[in-house]
Amino acid sequence: MQEIRKTADGSPTIYDDNFGESLHSAFGSITEGRHIFIEQGLMQILKTRKAISILEIGYGTGLNAALSYEAAKEHHINICYQGIEKYPPSAKIQAQFNAELPSNIQSTANLLSEIEWNKTTPLSEFFKIKKLHQDFLEHLPNQQFDLIYFDPFSPEKHPEAWDAAFLQRISENHMKAGAALLTYSSKGVVKQGLRAAGLIVQRLDGPPGKRHILRAKKI
Ligand SMILES: C[S@@+](CC[C@H](N)C(=O)[O-])C[C@H]1O[C@@H](n2cnc3c(N)ncnc32)[C@H](O)[C@@H]1O
């Protein structure tokens, strides 16, 4: 069972009964996504390249894709985006979620919801996306990316997603040299896993309600 909940910045999230967790921070889903993935991820990697490939582990509602699209439009960035999701929200829940987003993001969110799964689709001349309906633990795209939005459920609720061997696979096979992985969890075990995967781990200030987040770079 999934239900819509409101977060502290007024933007919606979805509570997922199976995992016993919401898809976003209760302190603000848009605030969280913008801070972690856009400001500390996309805007940082943009300093070294203008065309950016992004892999999102846990695509969920597509909110981070919508925020990335808006940033790409504003800053003239070329983005190729792939997002992996095993349990997409039902059409009804997704429509309710989109309807509660601020009006400036709503049309992008609706477009993203409508596009077909498993097919590369240009949303504009600067943004291409492929939503992959699959299990990220079993299959990842056979390519390397500039940026990883690492957004599974928490280590407490979904430990397999934070397993050191999985982080190692992502680092070795799916990150280009100079690529960065962003994630909201700064737990010791996550830092250790990322370091063991050969990445340089930085602890950064988090969004409201979260002291720290992590950026892990491949050199
Ligand atoms: C924290 S939420 C991600 C929220 C999402 N980034 C957004 O902006 O809406 C984690 C997501 O991972 C998905 N998920 C859980 N296990 C998965 C798996 N094995 N493979 C792919 N997706 C999975 C969940 O269904 C959920 O949507």
The ligand as an SDF file (V2000), in Angstrom:
LIG
                    3D

 27 29  0  0  0  0  0  0  0  0999 V2000
   14.0190    6.4360   -1.3310 C   0  0  0  0  0  0  0  0  0  0  0  0
   13.0170    5.8700   -2.6430 S   0  0  0  0  0  0  0  0  0  0  0  0
   13.5620    6.8220   -4.0300 C   0  0  0  0  0  0  0  0  0  0  0  0
   12.7840    8.0690   -4.2660 C   0  0  0  0  0  0  0  0  0  0  0  0
   12.9870    8.6460   -5.6330 C   0  0  0  0  0  0  0  0  0  0  0  0
   14.3680    8.9470   -5.9180 N   0  0  0  0  0  0  0  0  0  0  0  0
   12.1020    9.8430   -5.8760 C   0  0  0  0  0  0  0  0  0  0  0  0
   12.6150   10.9630   -6.1060 O   0  0  0  0  0  0  0  0  0  0  0  0
   10.8880    9.6660   -5.8380 O   0  0  0  0  0  0  0  0  0  0  0  0
   13.7370    4.2870   -3.0510 C   0  0  0  0  0  0  0  0  0  0  0  0
   13.1260    3.6570   -4.2900 C   0  0  0  0  0  0  0  0  0  0  0  0
   13.8150    2.4380   -4.5820 O   0  0  0  0  0  0  0  0  0  0  0  0
   12.8560    1.5110   -5.1140 C   0  0  0  0  0  0  0  0  0  0  0  0
   13.3950    0.1490   -4.9870 N   0  0  0  0  0  0  0  0  0  0  0  0
   13.4470   -0.6180   -3.8730 C   0  0  0  0  0  0  0  0  0  0  0  0
   14.0820   -1.7750   -4.1410 N   0  0  0  0  0  0  0  0  0  0  0  0
   14.4490   -1.7310   -5.4450 C   0  0  0  0  0  0  0  0  0  0  0  0
   15.1560   -2.6240   -6.3080 C   0  0  0  0  0  0  0  0  0  0  0  0
   15.6360   -3.7870   -5.8520 N   0  0  0  0  0  0  0  0  0  0  0  0
   15.3540   -2.2650   -7.5960 N   0  0  0  0  0  0  0  0  0  0  0  0
   14.8740   -1.0710   -8.0730 C   0  0  0  0  0  0  0  0  0  0  0  0
   14.1940   -0.1780   -7.2950 N   0  0  0  0  0  0  0  0  0  0  0  0
   13.9880   -0.5070   -6.0030 C   0  0  0  0  0  0  0  0  0  0  0  0
   11.6420    1.7850   -4.2650 C   0  0  0  0  0  0  0  0  0  0  0  0
   10.4680    1.3000   -4.8670 O   0  0  0  0  0  0  0  0  0  0  0  0
   11.6630    3.3080   -4.1340 C   0  0  0  0  0  0  0  0  0  0  0  0
   10.9260    3.9200   -5.1440 O   0  0  0  0  0  0  0  0  0  0  0  0
  1  2  1  0
  2  3  1  0
  2 10  1  0
  3  4  1  0
  4  5  1  0
  5  6  1  0
  5  7  1  0
  7  8  2  0
  7  9  1  0
 10 11  1  0
 11 12  1  0
 11 26  1  0
 12 13  1  0
 13 14  1  0
 13 24  1  0
 14 15  1  0
 14 23  1  0
 15 16  2  0
 16 17  1  0
 17 18  1  0
 17 23  2  0
 18 19  1  0
 18 20  2  0
 20 21  1  0
 21 22  2  0
 22 23  1  0
 24 25  1  0
 24 26  1  0
 26 27  1  0
M  CHG  2   2   1   9  -1
M  END
$$$$
